[in-house]
């Protein structure tokens, strides 16, 4: 799946100087390319060359496991005369590093150099040795920043692909966890790993993931968002059809459910597919605490999501077209608040919503030391000043504030962003047509949702189409006890759809 163009490979020259000059020319004489020429006591008539890129390798490993053994090696005299046997002896008896390969083409060595390998040339040989000595400094494993929980693991992905894969393997300690790594990007050659649980995942979906990744033809992949836009089913939709996660336990849970994970080197955000609309309302913490508490909190999330989309539109519709639906006392209070406001309800709501979005974005982009303070002070000062100046009413400030708080309840940020965008469209329809406009908008959103697919799985499953098996409903709106969740949640052709054999609670012995 490597996205490099198929060009003729350049064979290595038997001349050490020619090979070093060719590598140096391809890198344009870069200052971080280190070239070390030396001789060994075992073969003083042969010159050796070691090349690596500074910053991508561990110099201690090079000095201790490569340079010192090579300079002090002892070989039989008959091996010194034949270069091919000398290369074999170095690979099997001298180089004390686990990852060692041979290269016969210049392009092979160039690619491994950019990935933190060391290239060893031997004068008179057309075969070079490549040793894995990568040791670039990486960010330490820390607490996830985008998916925080009170109870549960506190480890998050980092930017190093190998570390992220190892975090998942520490959870799923099974040889059935298959990992296939590929390179995508004609310039970046980014490592992209596909993970799935063999014997559980649908092989058709696994092959489809491979096919979509193989079709990517791009010069560089810098983050998993690049991959997401290429492999998602629908482009022109505001609803995410791939689950983003920074938590190894969340990705492992998806793999156990028969999903496929895609990890990209250089980013701590993993992609999980296929997914459904209801997966974005499930927090990892739902499965670490009691089922009744988790069900209650999950119902709050659904209610908060509906309010974050509809509450401003309902306020606009009631105050503009349907005042008779309000109690008389409340209606008089709202009318008194709006007495000096020069704008209609729709314009008033748009002003407040846009102001809050600007404050939200400013708080994210400003330095961490002053960002939260500026956001809180700015919201309080602007809100109070706008009410006192008569630009907006106090009721509108309350509605917009509660809407914003409801939006923060969502455990997945991309689904929360979707509700913020849809909210503006529903507000405009409510300002023009009242409740009828809200009804049309909600109907349009529902029709759009049932038309979406995520790698062939209906986005609104198990509601639309309705699942015949009642076991698929046990982790949608509420979470039933673990011992009763027998089936995996995805309504697709899983090779092993059952989580456990029995759906009954083990009997307790009474003493």
C-alpha positions in Angstrom: 0.0 0.0 0.0 3.0 2.3 -0.2 2.1 5.4 -2.1 5.5 5.8 -3.8 5.7 6.0 -7.5 7.1 2.9 -9.2 10.4 4.0 -10.6 13.5 2.1 -11.6 15.7 1.3 -8.5 19.3 2.5 -8.5 21.6 -0.4 -7.6 24.4 0.3 -5.1 27.9 0.8 -6.4 30.8 -1.3 -5.2 32.6 2.0 -4.5 32.0 3.2 -0.9 32.7 6.8 -1.9 30.3 6.7 -4.8 27.5 5.4 -2.5 28.1 8.1 0.1 28.2 10.8 -2.5 25.0 9.6 -4.0 23.2 9.6 -0.6 24.6 13.0 0.2 23.4 14.3 -3.1 19.9 13.0 -2.7 19.7 14.8 0.7 21.1 18.0 -0.8 24.1 18.1 1.5 21.8 18.4 4.6 23.7 19.2 7.7 21.8 16.7 9.8 23.1 13.8 7.7 26.0 12.3 9.6 28.7 10.4 7.6 31.3 8.4 9.5 34.1 6.7 7.5 36.3 4.2 9.4 38.4 1.1 9.1 38.4 -2.1 11.2 41.4 -4.0 12.5 39.9 -7.2 11.1 39.8 -5.9 7.5 42.2 -2.9 7.4 42.2 -2.9 3.6 38.4 -2.3 3.4 36.8 1.1 4.3 33.4 1.2 6.0 30.9 4.0 6.0 28.1 4.7 8.5 25.3 7.1 7.7 22.4 8.3 9.8 20.3 11.3 10.4 20.9 13.2 13.6 17.9 13.5 15.8 16.2 10.4 14.5 18.6 7.9 16.1 20.0 7.0 19.5 23.7 7.8 19.3 24.4 5.7 22.4 23.1 2.6 20.6 25.1 3.5 17.5 28.3 3.8 19.5 27.8 0.8 21.7 26.1 -1.7 19.4 27.4 -0.7 16.0 30.6 1.5 15.9 32.5 -0.3 18.7 31.8 -3.9 17.5 32.6 -3.0 13.9 35.9 -1.3 14.7 37.0 -4.2 17.0 35.6 -7.1 15.1 37.7 -10.2 14.5 37.0 -12.3 11.3 38.8 -15.2 9.7 41.2 -14.3 6.9 39.1 -16.0 4.1 36.1 -13.7 4.9 38.1 -10.6 4.5 38.7 -11.3 0.8 35.1 -11.8 -0.2 32.8 -8.8 0.3 29.6 -10.8 0.2 30.8 -13.1 3.0 32.0 -10.1 4.9 28.5 -8.6 4.8 26.9 -11.8 6.0 29.4 -12.1 8.8 28.7 -8.6 10.0 24.9 -9.2 9.9 25.0 -12.5 11.8 28.0 -12.1 14.2 28.9 -8.5 14.7 25.9 -6.2 14.6 24.2 -6.7 18.0 20.9 -5.1 17.1 17.5 -6.8 16.6 16.4 -5.1 13.5 18.9 -5.6 10.7 18.2 -5.7 6.9 20.1 -5.7 3.7 19.7 -3.2 0.9 20.8 -3.6 -2.7 19.2 -0.4 -4.0 19.9 3.2 -3.1 16.2 4.0 -2.7 15.9 1.3 0.0 18.6 2.9 2.1 17.3 6.4 1.6 13.8 5.4 2.9 15.2 3.6 6.0 17.4 6.6 6.8 14.4 8.9 7.1 12.8 6.4 9.5 15.6 6.4 12.0 17.8 3.6 10.7 21.5 3.5 10.2 23.1 2.7 6.8 26.4 0.8 6.7 28.4 0.6 3.4 31.3 -1.7 2.8 33.9 -0.8 0.2 33.8 -3.3 -2.6 30.3 -4.6 -1.8 27.0 -3.9 -3.6 25.0 -4.8 -0.5 24.5 -2.4 2.4 23.4 -3.2 6.0 20.6 -1.3 7.6 20.2 -1.3 11.4 17.2 0.0 13.4 18.7 2.5 15.9 15.7 4.9 16.2 15.7 6.8 19.4 14.1 10.2 18.8 12.6 11.8 21.8 8.9 11.4 22.1 6.2 12.8 24.4 5.6 10.7 27.5 2.3 8.9 27.9 0.0 11.2 29.7 -3.7 11.8 30.6 -6.0 12.1 27.5 -6.9 15.7 26.9 -10.0 15.3 24.8 -11.7 12.4 26.5 -11.4 12.8 30.3 -13.0 10.4 32.8 -13.1 10.2 36.5 -13.0 6.4 36.8 -11.0 4.4 34.3 -7.5 4.3 32.8 -5.6 7.5 32.6 -3.4 6.7 29.7 -3.7 8.4 26.3 -2.2 7.9 22.9 1.0 9.8 21.9 2.4 10.7 18.5 4.5 7.6 18.2 2.8 4.8 16.3 4.7 1.9 17.9 3.9 3.2 21.4 0.2 3.5 20.5 0.1 -0.1 19.2 1.8 -1.4 22.3 -0.8 0.4 24.5 -3.6 -1.5 22.7 -1.7 -4.8 22.9 -1.3 -4.3 26.7 -5.1 -4.4 26.9 -5.9 -7.1 24.2 -3.2 -9.7 24.9 -4.3 -12.1 22.2 -2.6 -13.2 19.0 -5.9 -12.6 17.2 -5.2 -8.9 17.3 -3.8 -8.4 13.8 -1.8 -5.3 12.9 -0.9 -4.3 9.3 1.2 -1.2 8.8 1.4 0.6 5.5 2.9 3.7 4.1 0.8 6.5 2.6 2.1 9.8 1.2 4.5 10.3 -1.6 6.6 12.7 0.4 5.9 12.0 4.1 5.7 8.2 3.7 3.6 8.2 6.9 3.1 4.9 8.7 -0.6 4.0 8.9 -1.6 0.9 10.9 -4.9 -1.1 10.6 -5.9 -3.1 13.6 -8.7 -5.6 13.9 -9.6 -8.7 16.0 -9.3 -11.8 13.8 -12.3 -14.1 14.2 -14.5 -11.3 15.4 -14.4 -8.5 12.8 -16.2 -8.7 9.5 -13.6 -9.5 6.9 -15.5 -7.6 4.3 -15.2 -4.4 6.3 -11.5 -5.1 6.9 -10.9 -5.5 3.1 -12.9 -2.4 2.4 -10.7 -0.4 4.8 -7.6 -1.7 3.0 -9.1 -0.8 -0.4 -10.0 2.8 0.6 -6.5 3.3 2.2 -4.9 2.0 -1.0 -6.8 4.5 -3.1 -5.3 7.5 -1.3 -2.9 9.3 -3.5 -1.5 12.3 -1.6 1.9 13.9 -1.1 1.6 13.9 2.7 -0.4 12.7 5.7 0.1 14.8 8.8 -2.8 13.7 10.9 -5.6 11.2 11.0 -8.0 13.8 9.8 -6.5 13.4 6.4 -7.3 9.7 6.4 -10.8 10.3 7.8 -11.9 12.5 4.9 -10.7 10.0 2.4 -12.2 6.8 3.8 -15.5 8.1 5.2 -18.7 7.0 3.3 -20.2 10.5 3.0 -18.3 13.7 2.3 -21.1 16.2 2.4 -22.5 15.6 5.8 -22.0 17.3 9.2 -22.3 14.1 11.1 -19.1 12.2 11.8 -19.2 8.6 10.4 -15.9 7.6 12.0 -15.2 7.6 15.7 -12.2 9.6 16.9 -10.5 8.5 20.1 -7.4 9.4 22.1 -8.0 6.6 24.6 -6.4 3.1 24.1 -9.2 1.5 26.2 -11.8 3.1 24.0 -10.1 1.7 20.8 -9.7 -1.7 22.5 -13.4 -1.7 23.3 -14.2 -1.0 19.7 -11.9 -3.8 18.5 -13.7 -6.2 20.9 -17.0 -5.2 19.3 -15.8 -6.1 15.9 -14.7 -2.7 14.7 -11.5 -1.8 12.8 -9.1 0.8 14.1 -6.8 3.0 12.0 -3.7 4.6 13.7 -1.5 7.2 12.0 2.0 7.9 13.0 2.4 11.5 14.3 -1.0 11.9 15.9 -2.6 10.7 19.1 -6.1 10.5 17.6 -7.2 7.1 16.3 -10.0 6.3 13.9 -12.6 3.6 14.6 -15.0 2.2 12.1 -17.8 1.4 11.5 -19.7 3.5 13.9 -23.3 4.5 14.6 -25.0 7.7 15.7 -25.5 6.3 19.2 -21.8 5.5 19.7 -21.0 9.2 20.1 -23.2 9.4 23.2 -21.3 6.6 24.9 -18.5 7.5 27.2 -15.8 5.0 28.3 -16.8 5.8 31.8 -20.3 4.3 31.2 -18.7 0.8 31.4 -16.6 1.4 34.4 -19.4 2.3 36.9 -22.7 0.9 37.9 -25.2 0.3 35.0 -28.0 2.4 36.6 -25.8 5.5 37.1 -24.4 5.1 33.6 -27.9 4.8 32.1 -29.0 7.9 33.9 -26.0 10.0 32.7 -26.5 8.7 29.2 -30.1 9.8 29.1 -29.0 13.2 30.3 -26.6 13.3 27.3 -29.4 12.6 24.8 -31.6 15.3 26.4 -28.8 17.8 26.5 -28.0 17.2 22.8 -31.6 17.8 21.8 -31.7 21.0 23.8 -28.4 22.2 22.4 -29.9 22.0 18.9 -33.5 23.1 19.6 -33.6 25.4 22.7 -32.8 28.7 21.0 -35.1 27.8 18.1 -37.9 27.1 20.4 -37.4 30.4 22.3 -37.5 32.3 19.0 -40.6 30.5 17.8 -42.5 31.0 21.0 -41.6 34.7 21.5 -42.2 35.5 17.8 -45.1 33.4 16.6 -46.6 31.4 19.5 -46.9 33.7 22.5 -50.2 32.1 23.4 -48.3 28.9 24.5 -46.7 30.7 27.4 -48.3 31.3 30.8 -49.5 34.9 31.2 -47.1 35.8 34.0 -44.1 34.5 32.0 -45.3 36.2 28.9 -45.5 39.5 30.7 -42.1 39.1 32.1 -40.5 38.3 28.7 -42.4 41.2 27.1 -41.0 43.6 29.8 -37.5 42.4 29.1 -37.8 42.8 25.4 -39.4 46.3 25.6 -36.2 48.1 24.9 -34.6 45.5 22.6 -34.5 46.9 19.0 -34.0 43.6 17.3 -36.4 40.7 16.6 -35.8 37.4 18.4 -33.9 35.8 15.5 -31.4 38.6 15.2 -31.0 38.7 18.9 -30.3 35.0 19.1 -27.8 35.1 16.2 -25.9 38.0 17.9 -25.6 36.1 21.1 -24.7 32.7 19.5 -22.1 34.3 17.3 -20.6 36.2 20.3 -20.4 33.0 22.3 -18.7 31.1 19.3 -16.1 33.9 19.0 -15.4 33.7 22.8 -15.2 29.9 22.6 -12.7 30.0 19.7 -10.7 32.8 21.4 -10.4 30.7 24.6 -9.1 27.8 22.6 -6.5 29.7 20.6 -5.2 32.0 23.4 -2.3 30.9 25.7 -3.4 28.4 28.3 -2.5 30.7 31.2 -5.0 33.4 30.2 -7.4 31.6 27.8 -9.9 30.4 30.5 -9.8 33.7 32.4 -10.5 35.7 29.2 -13.3 33.4 28.2 -15.1 33.6 31.6 -14.6 37.3 32.1 -15.4 38.1 28.5 -18.7 36.2 28.7 -19.8 37.7 31.9 -18.8 41.3 31.0 -20.3 41.1 27.5 -23.5 39.4 28.6 -24.2 41.9 31.4 -23.2 44.9 29.3 -25.4 43.7 26.4 -28.4 43.4 28.7 -27.9 46.8 30.3 -27.4 48.4 26.9 -30.7 47.0 25.7 -29.2 45.0 22.8 -30.4 41.6 24.0 -32.8 40.5 26.7 -31.9 38.7 29.9 -34.1 35.7 28.8 -32.0 35.3 25.6 -28.8 35.3 27.6 -30.1 32.5 29.9 -31.2 30.5 26.9 -27.9 30.8 25.0 -25.9 30.1 28.2 -27.9 26.9 29.0 -27.6 25.8 25.3 -23.8 26.2 25.5 -23.6 24.2 28.7 -25.7 21.5 27.2 -23.3 21.3 24.3 -20.4 20.6 26.6 -22.1 17.5 27.9 -21.3 15.5 24.8 -18.3 13.1 25.2 -17.3 13.5 21.5 -16.3 16.9 20.4 -17.0 16.3 16.7 -20.7 15.4 17.4 -21.0 18.5 19.7 -19.7 20.7 16.8 -22.4 19.2 14.5 -25.1 20.3 16.9 -23.7 23.9 16.9 -23.8 24.1 13.2 -27.3 22.6 12.8 -28.5 25.0 15.6 -28.1 28.0 13.3 -30.1 26.5 10.5 -33.0 25.5 12.8 -32.9 29.0 14.4 -33.3 30.6 11.0 -36.2 28.3 10.1 -37.9 29.0 13.4 -37.5 32.8 12.9 -39.3 32.5 9.5 -41.9 29.8 10.1 -42.1 29.2 13.8 -42.9 25.6 15.0 -43.5 24.6 11.5 -40.0 25.6 10.5 -38.6 23.6 13.4 -40.6 20.5 12.4 -39.4 20.7 8.8 -35.7 21.1 10.0 -35.9 18.2 12.4 -37.6 16.0 9.7 -34.8 16.9 7.3 -32.1 16.0 9.8 -33.8 12.6 10.6 -34.1 11.8 6.9 -30.4 12.6 6.4 -29.4 10.5 9.4 -31.2 7.4 8.2 -29.6 7.7 4.8 -26.0 7.7 6.2 -23.8 4.6 6.3 -20.5 3.8 8.0 -18.7 1.2 6.0 -22.0 -0.3 5.0 -23.5 -0.3 8.5 -26.7 1.9 8.9 -25.8 5.0 10.8 -29.0 4.9 12.9 -28.7 1.1 13.7 -30.4 -0.5 15.6 -33.4 1.9 15.3 -33.4 2.3 11.5 -33.6 -0.3 10.2 -35.0 -1.8 13.4 -33.0 -4.7 14.8 -34.9 -7.9 15.2 -32.7 -9.2 17.9 -33.5 -7.5 21.2 -29.9 -8.0 22.4 -28.7 -5.2 20.2 -30.9 -2.7 22.1 -29.3 -3.3 25.5 -26.6 -0.7 25.0 -28.2 2.1 23.1 -30.3 4.5 25.3 -29.4 2.7 28.5 -26.7 0.3 29.6 -28.0 -2.9 31.1 -25.8 -5.0 33.5 -22.7 -6.5 31.9 -23.8 -10.1 32.4 -26.8 -9.5 30.2 -24.9 -7.9 27.3 -24.5 -11.1 25.3 -24.3 -9.8 21.7 -21.9 -7.3 20.3 -23.7 -4.0 19.4 -23.0 -3.8 15.6 -25.7 -5.1 13.3 -23.4 -6.6 10.7 -21.9 -9.9 9.6 -19.6 -10.5 12.6 -17.7 -13.8 12.6 -18.4 -14.1 16.3 -21.4 -11.9 17.3 -21.5 -13.2 20.9 -19.5 -11.6 23.7 -20.2 -14.3 26.3 -22.0 -17.7 26.4 -24.5 -16.9 29.1 -26.7 -13.9 29.7 -27.4 -14.7 33.3 -25.9 -13.4 36.5 -23.8 -16.0 38.3 -25.7 -17.2 41.4 -24.5 -15.9 44.7 -23.8 -18.4 47.5 -25.6 -17.6 50.7 -23.8 -18.4 53.9 
